[in-house]
Amino acid sequence: MATRQTATGELALPGSVQEQGLGDPITLDTPWTGLIVDRSFFDDERYAPYRQDGNVSVPFWLQPHTYYRGAAWFQRTIDIPSAWAGRRIVLHLERVHWESTLWVDERRMGSEISLSTPHRYDLGELPAGPHVLTLRVDNRTVVDVGPNAHSISDHTQGNWNGVVGDLRLEALAPVTVRRITVVPDVARRAARVRIDLASDAWGIGRGSVTVTARPYNRRNGPVLDRSAPGEHRLGGSGPAENGPAENAPDRDAPDDRDAKVTVSYDSQGDSELLDRPRNLAERGMTSGGGHLDVDLPLGSGARTWDEFDPALYELSVELSATVRGVEHQHTSRTTFGLREIGTEGTQITVNGRPTFLRGTLESCVWPLTGYPPTDVEPWRRVLRICRAHGLNLVRFHSWCPPEAAFTAADLEGFYLQAEGPVWANQGAGLGEGRPVDRYLYEETDRILDTYGNHPSFIAMAHGNEPGGRDVEFLSTWVAHYRRKDPRRLYTTAAGWPAVIENDFDNLPDPRLHQWQDGLASRLNARAPETQSDHSSIVGPHPRPVVSHEIGQWCAYPDFAETAKYTGLMQARNHAIFADFLRAGGMSGQAEQFLHASGRLQLLCYKEEVEAALRTPGFAGFHLLGLNDFPGQGTALVGFSTPSGTRSPTPRPRSSPGSAGPSFPWPACPNTSSPPTRT
């Protein structure tokens, strides 16, 4: 079923059609994207008042004002300036949900289906003057990545339709820098830079490439504008990547000198190094492109990047090329850090130092808009909240964030585990020859090509908890990408399977409460103590183990939060729970229930985290969430709510205070008697 609606006014991009009022009212037949396990809402008499036409309220996730599923059409006229003559025009669309198709003056330019990276359309050379762009965006399922994948599901961000990030036209020279890949070498205080060139100019090409790395500190300020001269933004201000100097890290680099290498080349294979000898693996540029490999020493005083000192470099590549007597110039920039991630026995190392990962999930829950931000500051704020709770890593559950999240993590010194947009379970599966198999490889390539230089990007999994013939398929996937791009650690998935190809295993075993443990779980069956750890699991394991989604300790709803859902997504589930409490004559006890359950939750999390920290050789943990999870029937597992402010609000639940780079606690022998059960 698709929405059929015609807008008579203008729609703003960036943005989604739902937040601008388009869509159908919520009904019992709304075609949600997401598995509803408990379907009692549809027949239980308690829910009868919430099933009324025109006033449907669902209890299993946050509810948008309207629901739009299907194709949305956007059209506008652009004016190509005469100064762009001879240049190749590219349309850049950041964060599209899901499939886009583009026409220029009724000529179809193609389709893109990435959920993780920008959609880019090469329009070729366009004559000066007006042209009509027609864009079709369809949010129906294109590839079965799993109905609960946080990249598409109503359990989390919602199935929105639109383009919500940077929209721009780029006017590119016939010869350009297509991609920069930076591979840090910490031991040598150097970087190996691969420069992929693109050319649509036929004929012999000669020119030079200058590679410069500049320390990225308060005095210089962040220089993150990847725009090229001759760009035109189509809507909004785009990502706030050119922040003021005060957005930069506070610490100045000890050595502010630029590292610089210039090389020349020609398409016949002759090359001359304009500086001292460098490693050029390939010396050629023909029609269609080529690549250059440049070794860039950074100096003995170059600082490394980690959570304690996130020293960054801006790297610029200036290309000057002459083809058939015509000179072309292009400059491209990226940022990187001198960071090396590895393993040593059962521990993960950053720049050779054992590092304990203290992570939480980011499940793409942004109630004000229904979609994640594409500017840097909201992400910096989220990461600072995580650090205030003692954490140093964010895992993106079955989705990959936009560029702004990686940029924020680079600046803040925060580690990220990105994932493909896949939770192939509960009806979907991997390794069975379905389209999702190919799509995963395509998305992984796009993610690594787009975000791979970010030092914060230390780990990648294909997605979450797979089904199907996952072991063989994902073993091959891990082995392939470990060879292709060894700048980060790879694991098959969050949850399972553990295979020898993994750099580390992300397993559910090292946690205090397993699925269906009930009263047999450690915290229920044994008296409180400070001795237990996960040595029996971690000790014999051949690789580092990071525990999967620990915690999951719930507290009672904070009904005062309901009014804070002032955007697209409404907390009607909380309103239902409040009604049930009122019907039971206990609404006056809501605050007491919140305080009591919150205190118990705090104690459970404290012991959960401390058991992980006192386990010798343990690599780290991922909390299920620092924030409450609004989907899957409503899981209030966090210390804060996913209200529109995205910050912990005053409430009796607070951080256990047990996480952090260092934290002392006594390992006291257990002298108490076990509880007596009757």
Sequence and secondary structure as in RCSB ss.txt:
>XXXX:A:sequence
MATRQTATGELALPGSVQEQGLGDPITLDTPWTGLIVDRSFFDDERYAPYRQDGNVSVPFWLQPHTYYRGAAWFQ
RTIDIPSAWAGRRIVLHLERVHWESTLWVDERRMGSEISLSTPHRYDLGELPAGPHVLTLRVDNRTVVDVGPNAH
SISDHTQGNWNGVVGDLRLEALAPVTVRRITVVPDVARRAARVRIDLASDAWGIGRGSVTVTARPYNRRNGPVLD
RSAPGEHRLGGSGPAENGPAENAPDRDAPDDRDAKVTVSYDSQGDSELLDRPRNLAERGMTSGGGHLDVDLPLGS
GARTWDEFDPALYELSVELSATVRGVEHQHTSRTTFGLREIGTEGTQITVNGRPTFLRGTLESCVWPLTGYPPTD
VEPWRRVLRICRAHGLNLVRFHSWCPPEAAFTAADLEGFYLQAEGPVWANQGAGLGEGRPVDRYLYEETDRILDT
YGNHPSFIAMAHGNEPGGRDVEFLSTWVAHYRRKDPRRLYTTAAGWPAVIENDFDNLPDPRLHQWQDGLASRLNA
RAPETQSDHSSIVGPHPRPVVSHEIGQWCAYPDFAETAKYTGLMQARNHAIFADFLRAGGMSGQAEQFLHASGRL
QLLCYKEEVEAALRTPGFAGFHLLGLNDFPGQGTALVGFSTPSGTRSPTPRPRSSPGSAGPSFPWPACPNTSSPP
TRT
>XXXX:A:secstr
       SS   SSEESGGGT SB   TT   SS  S  GGGT GGGGGGEETTEE  SSS EESSB  SEEEEE
EEEEE GGGTT EEEEEE SEESEEEEEETTEEEEEE  SSS EEEEEE   SEEEEEEEEEE S SS S TT T
TT TTTT    EE S EEEEEE SEEEEEEEEEEETTTTEEEEEEEEEE   S EEEEEEEEEEEESTTT     
   SSEEEEES     S  GGGS SS  S    EEEEEEEETTS   BSSS    S    BTTBEEEEEEEE  T
T   BSSS B EEEEEEEEEEEETTEEEEEEEEEEE    EEEETTEEEETTEEE EEEEEE    TTTSS   S
HHHHHHHHHHHHHTT  EEEETTS   HHHHHHHHHHT EEEEE S    TT  BSSS HHHHHHHHHHHHHHHH
HTT TTEEEEES BS  BSHHHHHHHHHHHHHHH TTSEEES BS    TT SSEEESSSSS  TT GGGSHHHH
S   S   SHHHHTT SS EEEEEE        GGGGGG  SSEE HHHHHHHHHHHHTT GGGHHHHHHHHHHH
HHHHHHHHHHHHHTSTT  EEEES SB B  TT B  SSB   TT S  SSS    S  SS          S   
   
